[in-house]
Every structure is written in structure tokens, then in C-alpha cells.
Amino acid sequence: LQGAPEGVTEEAVRELVLSAEVVDVHDYHLWTLDGEHHILTMHVVVGESMDLKKAEVIKEKIKARLKALDISHATIEVEFNPECCGQQSC
């Protein structure tokens, strides 16, 4: 059954992500399929002046860093400040 992974906190993920030139994180969902394979989806907000190529580099950097928290699959949507995705948390 799916559930929240033990030993991985939202605060740890936020700290890791915010250290990668990210302004904010929202629409965050973290779960595990079997206690070993953790999955994360989230929206990250970057500065409006960042170009798409740099945003892609940031996204790949975040994914690499997440492996240290045993997050094997991450889907990251990049938003450019002040763009809003329409989610209530945005």
C-alpha cells in the first residue's frame, strides 16, 4: 500500500530544494510504493529572469540531490515568479 515514507521529512526536502536557486516550493506530494521506492511531485518557483535551459539544469540538480533522500522518482514542474499555477497553495 502507498503511504508516506519513513525517515524523509517535508522540511528536509524543502531545505534541499530551496538550496538550488529555488524561490519557493508548493503542491508537494511525497509517497512510497513499497517502503523503498519513494516518489515526489512538486512545483518549484524560480526567478522570472531565469531562462528555460537554466531551469532545466536546476531541475536535474534537484533530482540528483533527492537521491540522497532515497527519492527514486521525482516529477518537478518549474514556474517562473510571479507565474501562478492556479493551485490553492500557489
N, C-alpha and C positions, 0 to 999 in steps of 0.2 A: 504494500500500500504506500501511496505517496504521503509525504509529510515533511516537516521542517527538519533539516539535517542537524544532528547534534554537533556542538563544538564550533559552529560557524554563526557568528552574530551579525546582525544588520550593521551594527556600529563598525565592526572590523571591515566589512565590505565597503561601507561608505568612506571610511578613512583611506582605504587602499585606492578607491576610485577618485576621490577628491584630490589625491596627491598627483594626479595625472592631467593637470591643466583643465580640470572639470570644475564648473561653477556650482552645479547642483545635480542631485540625483533624485528621481521620483518614479512612480509607477513601478516599484521594486517588488519582485516576486522571486523567492528562493525556495526550492523544494528538492527532495531527494527521491529517486525511484526505488532504491534498494538499500539505502544507508551508506553506499559507496560512491554512487554517481550523482553528483549534485548539479542542479540546473538553475540558472539565473536568467531572468529577463528584467530589463530596466531601461529607463530613458536617462540619458546624460545630457546636461546642458553645457555648451561651450560658448566662448565669446563670439559675438556676431562677426568679428573680423577674421575668424579662422576660416581658411579655405577647406574645401572638401578633402583634398589629399591629406592635409594635416589632421583633419578629423578622423580619417581612416587609420592613420598611424596611431592616434590616441586610442582608438577603439581596439586595435590589435595589441597595444601595450597593456591595456586594461585586461584583456583576455589572458595574456601571458601571466600577469600578476595574480589573476584569480586562481590559477592552477596551484599556487601556494596554499590556497584555502580548500583544495580538493574540489573546486568547481570545474567540472569537466566540459560543460557546455554553457555558453553564455550568448544570449541574443541582446544586442545593445542598439538602441535607437538613439541617434545623435540629433539634438535640437540646438539651434543657434539662438542665443539670447538676443532679443526678448521673445522669440517664437514660442508659441504655446501649443501643445498637442491636443488640448481640449479635455484632458482628463481633469477630474475634480482637484487632484493634488498638484496640478500644474499652475 
